[in-house]
Amino acid sequence: MARFLRPKPIGLYRYGSDALDGDLMNLSFADPVPEAMRIFGSDFYGPRDVYGGGARVSARNMPTKLRLTGRKRKLVDFDDSNHMYLVSRRFIDIVEGFQKEVQYFPVECSWTDGSPAGQFFFFFTTVLLDAVIREKTTATWTPLRSGGGLGQPKEGEAFAFDKSRLGNTHMWVDPNMPTKGALITEALRDALQDANIESFHEATFFEEI
């Protein structure tokens, strides 16, 4: 099975965070940007859209310091900050045990009173892979742009992935649905769960055939 990798809200609401340096409004993929990453134009789709991924990210303007709002608490291994994955080193080590095609940027976290909250990382998969089996997919494919050949399955419709095309890939972005976020295999999901990585959402799963 494959499923989207999405953080799960902790408690009643998700805490906020503010970048103390960099420029969150001007993050970008590194050149050359794959055509599938330009479906909404380079000004509207980038590393901060639905957790990014699918291409290498430029270090330019990436924040290195983050101030966390709310009460002090134990930070989880896997979370969301500014629409990007914010993860621990432990999370990275598990994913890299499955594939090396990932990218991450260290960020020092602090509380609003200036006390340290620890080092975490903005994390991205760099793999863009179309592994959808068209003939076994029940989704209605709608072109996203003329001549591009891309489609967007509707929510709740079934689709399947080809294990042979996935090969050694365990975390990727599908060019047919890049705005949905990163996908992971069942094997990687099980490894994260077995390691008690907190806290990924149990998203709808899809077949790997």
N, C-alpha and C positions, 0 to 999 in steps of 0.2 A: 504494500500500500504506500501511497505518497500523500502528503498533506501539507498545507500551507503552514509556515512557521510564524506564529504570531504570539506576542506577549499577552499574558493574562493579567487583568487588573488585580492589584493586591488590596484587599480590604474593600471599603465602600467606594473608593475613588483612587485615581492615579495621581501621584504627587508631581508637581511641576519642577522645572529646572531652567536655569538661565545660563547661557554661555557667557563667560567673562572675557573671552578673546575670540579671535577669528571673526567670521562673518557668515552666519547661518543662512542668510538670504542669498548668498552667492557661492554655494557649493556646486561642484560640477563633476561630471565624469572626466577622466583623463582622455586626451586625444589618442587615437581616433575614436569617436563615439560610434558604437554600432548603430546601424540604421533603425533597428527596432527600438532603441532608446530615444528616438526622435519622434515618436508617434504623435505627441502633442506639441512638438516644437521644443527646441533646446531650452527655451526660457521657462517651460512649464513642467518638465520632467527631469528629475535628477536624483542624487543620492538621498534627498529628504522625502521623496515620494514613495509611500508605502514601504518603508525600510530599505529602499534602494536595492543595489545589487544588479548583477547581470553584466557588469563592465567594471574595469578598474576605475577607482575614484581618485581625483586629484587631491593632493594634500593641501593645495592652496585654499586658504580661508577656513580650513578645518579647525574647530575649537580644540584647545588643549586643556582648558579649565572650565569646570562646570559647577555651578552653585545649585544645590538641591534645596527646595522649599519644603515646608512642613516639619513635623517633629522628627527628631533623630531616630533612626531605626536601623535594623540590619538590612543592608542592601542585598537584593537577590542576584543570582548569577546571570539572569537573562531578563532584560527589561526593555522599555521603550523610552527614548529621550529625543524630543524634537523630530519624531517620525523616523528615527533610526534605531537599530538594535544597539543597546548599551549592555555590554556583557563583561563577565569576569574572565580572568586568565584560565580558570578551570573549564569554562564553556569552550574557549578557543582550543584548548588542548584536546578535548573530546572530538570536536569537529575536525581538527587537523589529523586526528587518528584515522579519519575516513577519507579526507581529501585535503590537498595543500592549496587548491585554487581558491583562497580566501584572502581578505585584506582587512586590516584593522589599524586603528589609530588610538594611541594612548590618551587618556583624558583624566586629569586629576580632579577628583570630586571633593567638594567641601560643603559644609552646612552654612546656613545664613549667618551664623555667628563667627564664621571664618575657620572653625575647627575642621580637621581633615575627615573625610568620609571614605577615603581609599582610592586606589587607582583602578579604573575600568577602561573599556575600549569601545569605540564606535566600530561596528563589525559589518562586513559585507561579503557575500559570495561574489566571485568574479565570473562565474560560469553562466553563459546564456545558451540554453539548449532547448531545441524543439524535439521532444520525445513523445508527443501525443500521437496515439494511434487513431487516425481519422475514422476508419471503418468501424471501430468499436466505441466511438464517442457519440453520445446521444444529444450533445449540446448543439444548439443552432449557431452556426458560425457566421458572424456579421463582420464584413470588412471594416477595418478601422481607418483605412485610407486607400485611395485609388492606387492600384498598381502595386501595393505592398504585400498583398496576400496574407495579411494578418487577420485574426478573428478574436472575438471576445465571448467565451462561453457565458451563458447566463447563470446566475446563482441557482444552486439546487440541481442543475443538470449534470449528468454523469459524463466523465471522460476517463480515458485510460492512458497509461504511459508504457512505452516499450522498454523493457529491461535491457535489451541488447543495445539500444541506443544510449541508455543511461550509462552503461559500462561501469566505471569506477566513480561516477559522479553521485554524490549523496545530498548535495545542496545546490540548487540552481534557480534561475529565473527563466520562465518559459516566454519566448518572444510573442506567443499568441495572447498572453495575458500578463504583460509586464507590470501593470498597475495593481495586480493582486498580491504581490510580495513574493518572497522566496519560498520554494518548495523543498521538502526534505523527504528522504526515503524512510520506510518503516524501520530499517536497521539503525539509522542515525537517531530517529525518534526514540527507539527502545534504549539505545545507549545513553541518551540524555536523561531518560526516565530512570534507568537503573542507577545512574550517578546522582540521583536526587537533585538534578538541576531545576532550580526554580526560575521562572514559573511560566511554562509555555502553555498556550491555550490548545485544548484538544479540538483542533479544527476538523472539518469534514474530510474524510479520507477518500482517495481515489485509487483505482486498481493499478498495480504494476504487473504487466503480463510479459 
